[in-house]
Amino acid sequence: MSEPIPIVGRGYCYEDLKVGFRFRTHRRTIAESDLANFINLTWLTEELFAVEDDGKRAIKGRPVPGALVYSFAEGLLLPTMQDTGLAFLNASLDVKGPTSVGDTIHVESEVIEARLTSKGDRGLVRFANKVINQRGETVLAYNPLRMLKRK
């Protein structure tokens, strides 16, 4: 019997991720339609996000919820854990600055903790993730602890 053909696009396994390992994702521009769809899906109908700017806001442009930025970051990171991620266990999250429609974001990630589970058949990896806009500003930071498959 022949060996199985590997799947293209498989994410990192526990053994691939050592403390200090860093990577970044592709970029994604946030569109007005993304904001409208996110508001309609989540019912985050805060007027800051749901009403067109009346010129009296402290934040210029069309701000988007931090929850949208976080969700997009997780989507950008998905290829790194495709078929290998088992669980998202916890995280702390800090919104560092505003993000608006038209901003282009990417995620820079660093492994800050890696250990086997008590059973040893999978691993726990904590990342320091920074969401960075097109101006090089960190707009959101979070540190998810994920459970990943071993090879």
Secondary structure, 3 states (H helix, E strand, C coil): CCCCCCCCCCCCCHHHCCCCCEEECCCEECCHHHHHHHHHHHCCCCHHHHCCCCCCCCCCCCECCHHHHHHHHHHHHHHHCCCCEEEEEECCEEECCCCECCCEEEEEEEEEEEEECCCCCEEEEEEEEEEECCCCCEEEEECCEEEEECC
